[in-house]
């Protein structure tokens, strides 16, 4: 296991181990990420990627809670040229292990609002088109770490199940433009993600 991944997992495993003693809740999560990368010249949430992980949560006020998760999530982008007879496409896959930390508020109608930050570690990046994989020197330009903002809504379906829709966006570029060209505040490429997540409570 990569060292950054292991370090990120330690506090979550310790929290799960102390769940009974400290009144934590914990469980599993899984879902689908609809993703795009701002700045890659393609538009639309055309790339789908898996989400899977574990989480722990604790109330700190009657209607407020704090949650930390450890997840695998695949981001990136996909585009296909439909104007020509010859197949042409572009695909970017960015495999992250991330550690989202959110604060949430429970409404009386069964919905939660969540807001927070996520620190991600890029374990693998690939790019390809109809001609084949991109050269390693182009792919290696991605930053190994990502900080992203998170905002979302969740529905408490039952005591065990919760379903959420989140939007996440990179605060800093995940890759600078070639030759470090920037356009005012636009410094490079940014992950934009819609997350559809099912959250299952074990503890």
N, C-alpha and C positions, 0 to 999 in steps of 0.2 A: 504494500500500500504506500502511495506517495506520502511523504512526511507532512505537507500542508493539509492533506485530507485527514490523516491520523490526528493531527493537532486539533483540527476543527471538530472531530468526532468526540474527543475526550470529554468536554463539558456536558455534552448531551448524554453520553453513556452514564456519567456520574449522576446526572439529574434523574435519569430513568431508574438507576439503582436506588436512589433515595426517595422514590415517588411516594411510597406508603408513609414514610416518616415525616415528610414535609408537605403532604397534601397536594402533590402534583398530579396532574392528569397526563396521560401519554398514549401514544398509539402510532398508527401507520398512515401514510398518505400516498395517493397515486393519482395520476391524471395525464392530461395532454396539454402541451404547450403549442400554441399557434404563434409563429415567430416571423419577424422580418428584421433586417439590419438597415437602419437609416444610414445613408451615405454610400450604399453599394450600387446606386443607380436603378435598383429594382424596387417596386412597390407591392404592397399587399401582404397579408398574413398567409402566405402560400406554403410555408414550411411547417410541418407537424413534427413534434418530438415528444418523447416520453418524459414523465416526471415520476419519481419514486423516492420515498424516504421515511424517516421517523420524526416524531415531534414530542415535545413536552410543554405543558402549559400550567400556569398557576394564576388564580385570582389574586388581585391586590387591592380591590375595592369591590363592593357588591356587584357593580355592572361592568367592571373593567378586568381585563386579563392580560397576561404577558405570555408570549409563546416563542419558543426557539425550535427550529427544525434543522435537520441535516438531510440534504436531498441530492439526488442525481437529476440533472435536467439537460436536455439537448436543445440548444438554440441554433440560430442560423437563418438562412434564407434559401428560397428556391424560385426559379423563374423558367418558363418555357416559351419558346418562340412558336406561336401558332400561325404565323403569317406565311411560312414557307413550307414546301413539301418535305424538305430534309429536316430530320429531328435536330433540334438545337435547344440546349438547356444550360442552366447554371445552378449549382447546388453548393451551399456552404453548411457544414456541420460543425458546431461548437459544443463540445461535451464538457459540462461544468459539474463540479461538486460545490454546492453552495450552502450557506448558513444564514437563512433568513431569521431576523429578529423583529417581531411585530408587537404592537400594543393593539388591543381590540376592545370595542365597546359593544355590549349586548343591548339591543332594543327589545321592547316588550312584545313585539310581533314575531319574535323568533329569528330575526336577522342580526348579524354582527357586522360592524365596520372595522376594518383592520388597516393599519398604517405602520410602515417601518422601513428597514434597510436590509440588504442582503450582501454578504461578502462571498464572492465566488472564486473558485480556482479552476482554471482551464486545463483539463487533463489531456485533451486532444483536439486538434483542429484540422479539418480537411476542406479542400475546395476542388471542384471539378466542373468540367463542361463536356460537351459532346466530343471534344478532342482528347479528353482524359484528365487525370489529376494535375493540379497546378504544381509548379516547382516548389520544393521545400523552402527556399529562401523567401518566397512570397507568403506562404502560410505562416512562417515563423514570426512574421511581423505582429501577430496578435499578442496583446498583453496577457500575461499569465494570470493576472488577478483582475476581478471586476467588482465594483461597488455599484449597486443598483437600488433605486427607490421602489417601494411596493405600496400599492393601495388596492383595496378590494372590498367585496361584500361576501358574506357567507350566510347560508340558511341552515338552521339547526333542525334537521329532518326528524331526528330522534335523539335519545340519550347517547346512542353509540355512533350515529352517522351525522356528518355535516358536509355540505357541498359549497364550494367557493368559486368565485370568479375574481381573479386578480389581474392587474396590469403592472408590469415592471419595466423600468427603463434605466439604462446605464447612466450613471451620473458623470462618469469620465469615459472617454473613447475606449473601445475595446481594441481598436487598431487605428493608428494615425493614417492620414492620407499619404500616398506615395510622395517622397521627398519632403514630408512634413508640411505640406501645403495646408493652409487653413483659410476658412472663409468667415471672418469676424469671430463669432462665438462657436462656430462649427469647426471643431478641431479634428474630426475624423469620423469613424463609424461607431454606431451605438446600437446595442440590442434593444429591440422593442418586442415585448412578449405579452400575450394574453394567456393566462393560465386557467384551465378548467380542472378543478381538483376535488377529489373525494377524500374526506378525512375520517378515519375510523378510530374510535377510542377503545383502547384495551384496558387501561388502568382508570 
